[in-house]
Amino acid sequence: MARAVHHHQTLSLLFAVSIASAGCNLLTGAEDLEITESGGASQGGEAAGGPSSNDGGADTNSGAGTSNGGSNGEGAGPSVPQCGDGACEAGEDCETCGVDCGGCAASCGDGSCSSDETCVNCPDDCGTCAPECGDGACNGTETCSSCAGDCGACPATCGDGSCNGGETCETCAGDCGACAPVCGDGTCNGTEACETCASDCGACNTCGGAGDATTTLDAEEQAFLVLINNYRAQNGLGSLSACTSLNRAAQGHSEDMRDQDYFDHTGLNGSSPWDRACDACYELGCGPQTAMAENIAAGNSGAQATFDQWKNSPGHNANMLGSSFNKLGIGRATGGGTYGVYWTNVFGGDDEPSCN
């Protein structure tokens, strides 16, 4: 019997352990053995004949566990960042949450022209710069004249005030200034003369008579030309025009009379008036081949006094009013000889190239 009891006790213990694992307290009356949650056993008071509990039956305390509604967060997953919570967290930046992360740094192309951006380094935000000379772009009212740095140099134009491009003193004296005298430039200027630059000044005069310097009519000689032409007009005759080659012959004879101190139509070398005209390159005088005559006078410096001398001499007056004459050479030499002043007129019938 004891063996059976022992077996019963074993079963009761095993069962109690199984129940205890579920969180229950169980009292059995067989051996007054109490099985607690901790798995221990204790003896109770003497049985009164059958299983009993505090109120005469089996008693269990249910509610093996309690819980509070909700959660205090312990053991939950990470919280989700929220813009405006004062912290710039992962997933937030200056563009998506400026209130937490602060404003973004200025960037060209963000649509706002910030303090360090200009029309030069960020035209997308700040707009195109106003035209300014030196900005590298030829725009607005800029031209090659007003801003060569941006627009490039203007093409050379004669008259623009600048000697540039292919301009020279020869092609654009207005910009480049007059050329310095250069033999061969087609102009007899500066110190050039027939002796030093025949290509520009022409061949030197190889004709006889006076040199170029004294062949040109002086003021008294020009005054005489006016007097004689007025006189001819009063007598219904055409005017006489001065002839360079005949001037040379007349001046040469006056100088020779002064220098050699004589007074005659025939030179000391035996030359006649037309011989001297021919020698002075009046080719029609060679022969002569045209009507010719000569007047000489001495002692009066002025044109009027000399004109009066000839007018009052029938032979000389006839030459001044000769209808066959169209050309005249006038020569006056001063400062020497017995009479101090010597005049010569050489009359020619026809014009020729040497007169010009």
C-alpha positions in Angstrom: 0.0 0.0 0.0 2.9 2.3 0.9 4.2 1.6 -2.6 0.9 2.7 -4.1 0.9 5.8 -2.1 4.4 6.5 -3.1 3.4 6.1 -6.7 0.5 8.5 -6.2 2.8 11.0 -4.7 5.1 10.8 -7.6 2.3 11.4 -10.0 1.0 14.3 -8.0 4.4 15.9 -7.9 4.9 15.5 -11.6 1.5 17.0 -12.3 2.1 19.8 -9.9 5.3 20.7 -11.6 3.5 20.7 -14.9 0.9 23.0 -13.6 3.4 25.2 -11.8 5.1 25.9 -15.0 1.8 27.5 -16.1 1.9 29.8 -13.2 -0.8 28.1 -10.8 -0.7 27.1 -7.1 -2.4 23.7 -6.4 -3.2 22.1 -3.0 -3.8 18.3 -2.9 -5.2 16.5 0.1 -3.6 13.1 -0.4 -0.4 13.9 1.5 -1.1 17.5 2.3 1.6 18.4 -0.1 1.7 22.0 -1.4 3.4 22.6 -4.7 4.3 26.2 -5.2 5.5 28.1 -8.2 9.0 27.7 -7.1 8.7 23.9 -7.3 9.2 23.3 -3.6 6.9 21.2 -1.3 5.8 21.7 2.3 3.6 19.8 4.7 0.3 21.3 5.8 -2.1 20.6 8.7 -3.9 17.4 9.4 -6.5 16.5 6.9 -10.2 16.4 7.9 -11.1 13.6 5.6 -10.9 14.5 1.9 -9.4 17.2 -0.1 -10.1 20.7 1.3 -9.1 24.3 0.8 -9.5 27.5 2.7 -13.2 27.5 1.8 -13.7 23.7 1.6 -12.8 23.2 -2.1 -10.0 23.5 -4.5 -8.8 27.0 -4.8 -6.5 28.5 -7.4 -5.2 32.0 -7.9 -5.7 32.9 -11.5 -4.1 35.9 -13.2 -0.7 34.4 -13.4 0.4 37.6 -15.2 -0.7 41.3 -15.5 0.2 43.8 -18.1 -0.2 47.6 -18.5 -1.7 48.9 -21.8 0.6 50.7 -24.1 4.3 50.6 -24.4 7.1 52.7 -22.8 9.3 52.3 -25.9 11.6 49.9 -24.5 12.5 47.3 -27.1 10.8 49.3 -30.0 12.6 50.2 -33.4 14.4 53.6 -34.1 12.3 56.8 -34.3 11.6 58.5 -37.7 13.2 62.0 -38.2 10.7 64.9 -38.3 11.5 68.3 -39.9 11.1 70.9 -37.3 12.2 68.8 -34.3 15.3 71.1 -34.0 17.8 68.4 -35.0 19.3 68.0 -38.5 19.2 64.2 -38.7 19.9 61.6 -41.3 17.8 62.1 -44.4 17.4 65.9 -43.7 19.5 68.6 -45.4 19.5 72.3 -46.1 17.2 71.8 -49.1 14.6 69.4 -47.5 14.6 70.9 -44.0 16.2 74.3 -43.7 14.6 75.0 -40.3 16.6 72.1 -38.7 19.7 72.1 -41.0 20.0 75.8 -41.8 19.9 77.5 -45.2 22.0 76.2 -48.1 25.2 78.0 -49.1 24.9 80.2 -52.2 25.4 78.3 -55.4 25.4 79.7 -59.0 22.2 78.4 -60.6 20.1 78.4 -57.5 18.0 81.3 -58.9 19.2 83.8 -56.3 22.0 86.4 -56.9 23.8 86.3 -53.5 26.4 88.7 -52.2 29.4 86.8 -53.7 27.7 86.3 -57.1 27.8 88.9 -59.9 26.7 89.2 -63.5 30.3 88.2 -64.4 30.6 84.9 -62.4 27.0 83.9 -62.4 24.8 85.5 -65.1 22.2 82.7 -64.6 21.3 84.2 -61.2 22.4 87.8 -61.6 21.5 88.5 -65.2 23.7 89.7 -68.1 26.2 92.4 -67.3 25.6 95.9 -68.9 28.1 96.5 -71.7 31.4 97.8 -70.4 34.6 98.3 -72.3 37.1 95.7 -71.1 34.6 93.0 -70.3 35.8 90.9 -73.2 32.5 91.3 -75.2 31.8 93.8 -78.0 28.3 94.7 -77.2 25.9 97.6 -76.7 27.2 100.8 -78.2 30.8 99.6 -78.2 32.8 99.8 -81.5 36.3 99.3 -82.6 36.8 103.1 -82.2 35.5 103.3 -78.7 36.6 99.9 -77.3 39.3 98.2 -79.4 40.0 95.9 -76.5 36.6 94.2 -76.8 35.8 94.9 -80.5 39.3 94.6 -82.0 41.2 97.2 -83.9 39.4 99.2 -86.6 40.5 98.5 -90.2 42.8 101.2 -91.4 40.9 104.1 -93.1 42.6 107.2 -94.5 41.3 110.2 -92.6 40.7 108.4 -89.3 43.6 110.3 -87.7 45.7 107.3 -87.2 48.5 106.1 -89.5 48.0 102.4 -89.4 47.5 99.3 -91.5 49.0 99.8 -94.9 48.9 103.6 -94.8 52.0 105.6 -95.5 52.9 109.2 -96.1 52.4 108.5 -99.8 49.0 107.0 -99.6 47.5 109.0 -96.7 49.5 112.1 -95.8 46.5 113.3 -93.7 47.1 110.5 -91.2 50.8 109.8 -91.7 52.1 113.3 -92.4 53.9 114.5 -95.5 56.7 112.3 -96.7 60.3 113.5 -96.3 61.8 114.5 -99.6 63.0 111.3 -101.3 64.6 111.3 -104.8 62.3 109.3 -107.0 59.0 110.1 -105.3 57.9 112.2 -108.3 58.0 115.5 -106.5 60.9 118.0 -106.6 60.9 119.2 -103.0 63.0 119.9 -99.9 66.7 120.2 -100.9 66.2 118.3 -104.2 67.4 120.0 -107.4 68.1 119.0 -111.0 71.7 118.4 -110.0 70.8 116.0 -107.1 67.6 114.5 -108.4 66.9 114.8 -112.1 64.1 112.2 -111.9 62.0 114.5 -109.7 63.3 117.9 -110.7 64.0 117.3 -114.4 67.3 117.6 -116.2 69.3 120.6 -115.3 69.1 123.4 -117.8 71.8 123.0 -120.3 70.6 126.0 -122.2 72.6 129.2 -122.4 71.6 132.5 -120.9 70.9 133.2 -117.2 70.3 130.6 -114.5 66.9 129.6 -113.1 67.2 131.9 -110.1 67.4 135.1 -112.1 65.3 134.0 -115.0 62.1 134.2 -112.9 60.6 137.7 -113.3 61.1 140.0 -110.4 58.5 142.6 -109.3 59.8 145.4 -111.7 60.0 143.0 -114.6 56.4 141.9 -113.9 55.3 145.5 -113.8 56.9 146.2 -117.1 54.9 143.3 -118.7 51.7 145.0 -117.5 52.8 148.4 -118.9 53.7 147.1 -122.4 50.5 145.0 -122.7 48.3 148.0 -121.7 50.2 150.1 -124.3 49.6 147.4 -127.0 45.9 147.2 -126.0 45.6 151.0 -126.4 46.9 150.5 -129.9 44.6 147.6 -130.8 47.2 144.9 -130.5 47.1 141.6 -128.7 49.1 141.1 -125.5 52.5 139.5 -125.2 53.0 136.5 -122.9 56.3 135.9 -121.1 58.4 133.1 -122.5 60.8 131.2 -120.2 63.5 130.6 -122.9 63.4 134.2 -124.1 63.5 135.5 -120.4 66.7 133.4 -120.1 68.2 135.0 -123.2 67.2 138.5 -122.1 68.4 138.1 -118.5 71.7 136.5 -119.7 72.5 139.4 -122.0 71.7 142.0 -119.3 74.0 140.2 -116.8 76.7 139.9 -119.4 76.6 143.7 -120.2 76.7 144.5 -116.5 79.5 142.1 -115.7 81.5 142.9 -118.8 80.7 146.6 -118.6 79.5 147.2 -122.1 76.2 148.2 -123.8 75.4 146.7 -127.2 73.1 144.3 -129.1 76.1 142.3 -130.1 77.7 140.3 -127.4 81.4 140.4 -126.7 81.5 136.9 -128.1 79.9 138.2 -131.3 76.4 136.8 -130.7 73.3 138.3 -132.1 70.0 138.6 -130.2 68.6 135.5 -132.1 71.9 133.6 -131.5 71.4 134.1 -127.8 67.7 133.1 -128.1 68.7 129.9 -129.9 71.4 129.2 -127.2 68.8 129.7 -124.5 66.7 126.9 -126.1 64.2 129.1 -128.0 64.5 126.8 -131.0 62.6 129.2 -133.4 65.4 131.7 -132.8 67.9 129.4 -134.4 68.1 131.0 -137.9 65.9 132.7 -136.9 62.7 130.8 -137.9 60.2 133.4 -136.7 60.0 137.2 -136.3 62.4 138.5 -133.6 63.6 141.8 -132.2 65.5 143.1 -129.2 65.4 146.3 -127.1 68.1 147.2 -124.5 68.3 150.1 -122.0 70.5 151.1 -119.1 70.5 153.5 -116.2 66.9 153.3 -114.9 66.0 150.7 -112.2 62.2 151.1 -112.4 59.9 149.6 -115.0 58.0 152.9 -115.7 61.2 154.9 -116.4 62.5 152.2 -118.7 59.2 151.9 -120.5 59.2 155.6 -121.1 62.8 155.5 -122.5 61.7 153.0 -125.1 58.4 154.6 -125.9 60.2 157.9 -126.7 62.6 156.1 -129.0 61.0 155.4 -132.5 62.9 152.2 -133.2 62.3 150.8 -129.7 58.7 151.9 -129.7 58.2 150.1 -133.0 59.3 146.9 -131.5 57.0 147.3 -128.5 54.0 147.7 -130.9 55.1 145.0 -133.4 52.1 143.1 -134.6 54.2 140.0 -135.5 55.2 139.4 -131.9 53.3 137.2 -129.4 56.1 136.3 -127.0 58.4 138.4 -124.8 61.5 137.8 -122.7 62.4 140.4 -120.0 65.7 140.6 -118.2 67.0 143.2 -115.6 70.4 143.1 -114.0 71.4 145.5 -111.2 74.5 146.3 -109.1 77.4 146.7 -111.5 78.8 148.2 -114.7 79.0 151.8 -115.8 75.2 152.3 -115.7 74.4 150.2 -112.6 71.2 148.8 -114.2 70.8 147.0 -117.6 67.5 146.1 -119.2 66.9 143.7 -122.2 63.6 142.8 -124.1 63.6 139.9 -126.6 60.6 139.7 -128.8 59.5 136.4 -130.5 56.9 135.7 -133.1 55.6 132.3 -132.1 55.1 130.1 -129.1 57.0 126.8 -128.5 57.4 124.3 -125.6 60.5 126.1 -124.3 58.4 129.1 -123.4 56.5 127.2 -120.8 
